[in-house]
Structures are given as C-alpha cells and as structure tokens.
Amino acid sequence: MLSQAQFNEAKLAAINTEPLTKPVMLSEIKLSDNSQKDGFIHLNDSRVPASGAFFKQLASLLNINQTLNSKFEKNGDAAIGNKLIGAVKHYTENRGGDVPLMMVANRDHREITGIVKADKFARISNETLFKTAEGILNEVPDMHIESIDNGNGTSRINLIHTSEVGFERIGPDEVFRFGVSLVNSPTQTQVDDFFYRLVCANGAVAKDMTAAFQLKQANATGIAELFQSLKAYGKTGFVPRAFADRLERATGTRASLQEVQRAVDSVVGNLKHEDPEMRRRLQESVVDNHFPMYKSTMARVFNAGHNPDFLTDKQKSFVKTGMSVWDLVNELTWLGSHNTIEEYENRARFKAAGGSLFAKSNYDLEAAQFATI
C-alpha cells in the first residue's frame, strides 16, 4: 500500500508530465518527402518534431493499411510510405474529409507523440485523475491504493478493496483482491479492472472483462456516475463477472508458442542496458528464469524439421508449450509487480500485458481438442 507521501510524489510527477495538446485541422499538417525518416512535420510554417507513433496514428486515421506501412518502414522504404500518407491525406482533404483533430505532444521534448480525431479525445487532466482517486478512497469503504504507475505519457492509479475472494475449486493459491485502475493515456481516460493475487503479490490490469462500471464521460458528470457505480459494485468486492470463468479457462489451457513469444519479446525488448553483450546476457537470463519453456519449445519445433524463425504467427499459435496461459500471465505480472536485478524501461507495462492476455476472448489453443474430430 502507498503512503500519503508516496501518493503526493506520484501526483506531482504526473502533473509535471501532463502532455501538451493542440487542436488542428488535417489540412494544417504539412509533410515533406523525408518527414517520417527525419521525424518532423510542418505546422503553421514551423518545423515540429514528430515521433514514429504519430506517423502510425496519422496513417491509421487515413485508413492506410498498417501492415503495408510497416513493411515500407521495415524494408527501408519510408519515403514511399511517406508519399502514400501524403497522397491519401491530400485526397481526403479534397473529398470533404478535412476533419478537426487533436495533437498530443511530450511536454519535456516538445515532440508530437500522437493524434486522434477531436471527437475521440476524451481525457481529464492528471490532477483531476488523482483527485478522483482521493474521492474514491473517501466515498467507497475499504478501498486502498495498491500502486501508481507513471510512464510513457500514461498515469495509472491502481486501487483495491480489502476483501479477499478465493477460488478453491481451481487451486488453494487462487486468492485475490479486486479493484479498479484509473488510467490516463495521452488521449483517453478509462477505468480498467485490477486484480491482485495474494500468494505472489502480483497485480494485473485487464480490459473488457465485463465489469459493472465504466467512465462514460471524461468530465464531472462522468466522475459522479463512476462514484455511484463503485459504491454499488464495492458490495460484491469488485469481482468482475467474467473472472471465475476466465481463471478456469486460463489454468486449463496450454499457452501457444505465439503467446509465449509475444510475452518474451515484450519483456526482453524493454530491458535497459546500453552494452550489447550485457544486454544479450540479461535477455538469456530473463528467458531462462521466467520463460524456460520457450527455448525447449523452439528446440522441439527445430527437431521436428522446421525452422521456428520462419514460422508465421498463425503457425506458432498451433504449437503448444509446457506452460498454461495462467502460468504465462503470472510470469508477466510478477515481473511488472516486483523489482529485479534487471532494469526495465517501464516494467509496469507487464501488468497490462499480463492482464490483456488473461482477458483475451479466446486463447490460441483453447479449442485444440476439436482438431481430432
């Protein structure tokens, strides 16, 4: 649990990193032939730095195929991708699509990091987010702040209820506390489910688990409605309706090679070390200690006469590993909830990665038994 001093420190850090916003029309954004390569756009006759994420979001707004755009970038053909974005942008503007947009920029670097349609921008300030958390603590009995994760432009306040809920039929260690995660991304405020596994002190954030609450409006009215929903939901300990079913499915389903590889890539790609050799050693250590079935599964595929590096994501989704989906979720959330000898750019993202895997509508091998019919 966080102390008041820790809460105040996190609040100040979030307020000081509040993203900058600017409403623009699509036609105000000017691209040159090397905009993506050099990382800039022109806005009101000024040259403004722009991140790769901005260009991807702009392409998405223009309904440009993301796979094609990524292929241009991967093959060193960013100039072609840039011309494609420029051509579609020009066509859209001249066909009545010059829509109002909202740009988001990093406060410290003054770099544009994102863009959405103006009517999709629904976000309260970080200061209001923390005031909302304080209001929940005052309004909803037995709520506490488990942790606060600030990083990469997102602030996440994780609150849990003191009541414990056990799922003994699945296992004696499956005892949890539940709550909510108040999330401020650069463009949206949302409320996610939060669950905390007591035996290993792992916290996880999950979306789309049919919880009985959501922030419908990013304003005072929406926050007032949220308080009322949370009061009622607190009587049931904040247990999402779908949780027991998901837990049973996750413990009874093998994780696929694709699901494990995605988890491995997200973790080793987040390691923070400048020395290439040390980084390689850390990557091997993380895989050996947390995802041991990854190497053995890759070896099994190779011994069967296939090069695992050449398998498609779809093919990997049919290959079973020696760990369950629940095992994989717990490895991710453990890494996201505890300090380790390895340093990460943003370990809190593993809580969300584990929660997203847990909340996945269908696990890759969930229907594997029907393949023999």
N, C-alpha and C positions, 0 to 999 in steps of 0.2 A: 504494500500500500504506500501511496505517496504522502509525504508530509506537506504541510502548508507551504513551507519554504521551497520545496521541490516544485510544487504546483505553480507558485509565483514565478519561479525561474523559467519554467517551461512556457508560461503565459507570456512573459516579456520577450523570450526568444521568438515565439510565434508572431507576436505583434511587430517585432523588428524586421521580420522577413515576409511581411504581408506583400503579396505580389502586386505589381502595378497593373492597371487596366486602362484601355483606351478604346472607345467606340470608333469604328471606321466603316467606310463602305468598301465593298470589294474592289471597286474601280480605283480607290486611293492607293492600293498596294501595287507597286511597280517592281517588276522583275527584270534583271539583266540576264545575259546569256550565261553568266557564271554565278548567279545568285546562290544556288544550292552548294556549289563547290566551295565558294568563298564564305558562305554563311552570312548573307546580308540581303536586305531588300531596300527599296527607296520608298519613303513615306513623307509626303509634303516636302519634296525636294531635299530630304535629309537621308543620308546613308545610315541604316539602322541594323545592328547585329541581329541575326535570327538563327535559332537552333535547328538541328535536323528534325526534332519533334514538330516544330512549327510547320516545316515544309510537308511533312507527312500528314498533318492535320488539314493543311490547306488542300492537298491533293484529295483527301477524303471528302472534304466539303464540296469539291468539284466532281465527286463521284468517279474519280480516276481509280482504276484497279490497283490495289495496293501491292499485289504480287508482282505486277508488271513494273511498278515504280521501284520496288525493292530490287528487282532484277537489274534494272538500269544502274542503280547505285552499287550493287554488288560487282557488276562487271566493269565498273569504271566509266559508265556512260551517263554520268549525272547530267551532262549538258543536254542529252536527248530528253531525259526526264524533265529537265527544267523547261525545255521548249514545249513539251507536251502540256505541262501545267500552264504555261503562258498562253498557249493556243486555246485550251479549254476555258481558261479564265476569260479571255477576250470574247469567245463565243457566248459564254454565259452572260456576260455583261450586256452584250448586244441583243440578247434574247429575253430581256426583262428579268435577268437574274442578279442584278446589282443590289444585293441584299445587305442590310446592316449587320455588322459583325462585331465581336468583342475580342480584342487582342489582350494577351496576358504576358507580362514581362517579369524577369527576375530583378528584384529591387537592387541587389548589390552590383550585378554585372550589366544592368540595363540592356539585357538581351531578351528578345521576344521568344517565349518558350511555348506558346500555344495560341490557338484561335478557334472560336466557336461562333455559331450564329447567335446574334444578340438575344433572341428569344429563348435560347437554350442555356444562357448564362444565369445560373440560379445559385448564388453564393452569399452567405453572410460574412462579415469580417471575422478575423481570428479572435479579436477582442470579444465580439458577441458570442462566438463559439465557446469561449471559456466562461463567459457569464452564464451561458445556457447550462454548462456542466455544473456550475455552482448552484444554479436554480434547481437542477435535478436532485442534487445532494440535499437541498433544503426541502424539496417537495415530496420526494419519494423515500420512504423509510428504508433503512438498512442498505443504502447504496454507498459504494466507496469507489475511489479512483484506483484502478489496478496499475495503470501505466499511462504515459503520454509519449507518443512517438511523433517527433518533428523531423522532417527531412524531405529533400527533393520537392519543395514547394507545397507539401501536404502536411497538415496537422491532424493528428488522430488522438482523441481522448477516450480511453477505454475504461468504462465503468462496469462494476459487477455487483451483484446482490449477494448478501451474506449467506443466504440459504443454500444448502448443498443438495444436489439431486444425484442419486445413484442409479445405475443401470446394471444391477447384479446379474441379470439373466445373460448379459453379454460378457461380463467379467467383473471380478471383485475390485479391480483398479479403476473401473469406469465411473468415477465420482467427479461431478463438475459443479462449478458455479457459473451462472449465466448473467448476461447484462447487455449493454449496448456500446457501440463505438460511434462517437460523434466525429465525422470526417469532413474536413475542409480540403478538397483538392483545389487546384488553381481556378477551376471553372464551376465547381458544384459543391454544395453542402448536402451530405446524405447521412443517414443513420443505418449502420450495419449491425448484424448480430455479433456478439462477442461471447466466447465461452472459454473457460479456464479449467484445465484438467489438473486436479489437486495432486495426484501421485507424482507428477514430474514437473509441476508448476509451469505448464505450458499455456500460453494464451494464443487464441486464434480469432481472426476476424473473417466473417463469412457474409456474402451477399445472397439474396434470392433464396432464403430458407423459410419463406412464407411466415415470417414473423408478423405479429399483430400490430405493428407500428411502422410508421414511415413519416419522414418530413415532407409534407405535401407542398409547402410553400417556404421559400427561404426568406421569411420575414417574421415580424412579431406575431402575426396571426398563426402562422405555421408552428412556431415555437410553443405558443399557448396550447394548440391542439396536441402537440407532442407530449407536453406535460400531463395532460389528461389521459392520454393513451398509456403512458408509462405508469401512472398511478394504478390503473386497472390491471395492466399487464404484470405489475410487481406482485400481485396477489398469487400468481402462478409461478413465481420465481424466475420469470423471463425465459422460460424454456421454449424455444421455437417449436412449432407444431411438427415440423419435419425432422427434428433432431434424432429421435429414437430410431426412426426408420433409416435415416442416413447412417447412423452409427452401426446398425446391424449390417447394412449393405457394405460399408467400408471395411468392417472387420472380416467379412466373409468373401471378399473379392480380392484376387491377386492383382497387384499393380502391374501394368504393362511396361515393357521396355521404354515405350514412348513417354509414359507418365513419369517414370524414374529419370529418364534422360532430361526431361524438361526441368525437373527439380534440381538435378545435378548442375545443369547449365546455369540455372538462376543463382545457385549458391556460389559456384566457383567463379562465375562472371562478376560477382560482387566483392570478391576478395580485394583487399587494399594492400598492395606491395609493389614497389617500383622495380625491384631487382627481378629479372625474368626467371633466373634459376630458383630463387627462393619462392617465387610465386608458383612455379611448377611443383615444387616440393609440397607447398601448402595445399595445392589442389589435390595432389595424390593423397595427402593425409586426410583431408576432408572426405574424399570418396571412400577411403579405406575404413574410416571411423564411423561414418554416418550412412553410407550407401554401399555396403560391401557386396550386395547382390548385383550391383551394376556391372562390375568387372567380370564376375562369374557368368552373368547372362550374356555379355558381349562375347566371352570366350566360347560359350555354348553355341552361339549363333555361328561363330567362325568355324568351329569344329564340325558343324553341320554342312559346311561347304558354302557359306555365304559371307560376304564382307559386310559387317554391320554398318560401316561408314557409308555404304552405298544403298542401304535400305531406305525406303521412303517413310515418312511419318506414319502413313496408313499401315505399312507392313510392320513397323515396330509396335503398333498398337495391338497386334495379334500375338506378340511374343510375351509369355508370362515370365515373371521374375519370382524370386523366393520370398518376397515380402508382400504383405497386404497393403491395400490402399491406406488403411488406418495406420500401419507402421510408417508409411511414407509421410502421411500428414503429421505424425508426431515427431519425426526427424526434422521436418521443416519448422514446425512451431517451437521445438526445443531450441534450435539454432536462433530463432527470432526472439526468444524469451530469456536467453542466458548469455552472459559474457564468456568468451572462449579465448584461447591463446591467439587464434586467428583474428585479424581485424577486417571488418567489412565496411563498405561504403555506406550501407544502410540496412543493417540486419533486421530492422523492424518490418521490412517488406516481406520477410519469410513468414511472418504471422498471417499476412494477407494471402501469400501463395499457398500456405497450408489450408487456410480456410476456404479459398477458392476451389482447391482440389476436393476438399470434403463436400462442398456444396454443389459439385459438378452433377448435372442432371443424370448422366449415365456414365459409369466408369467403363473404360475400354473393354475389359474382359467380363463385364457383368453378365452378359448373355452367352458366354463361351460354351456353356453346356448344351446349347441348342445346335452347335456346329456338327454334332454327331448324329442328329436326327435325319 
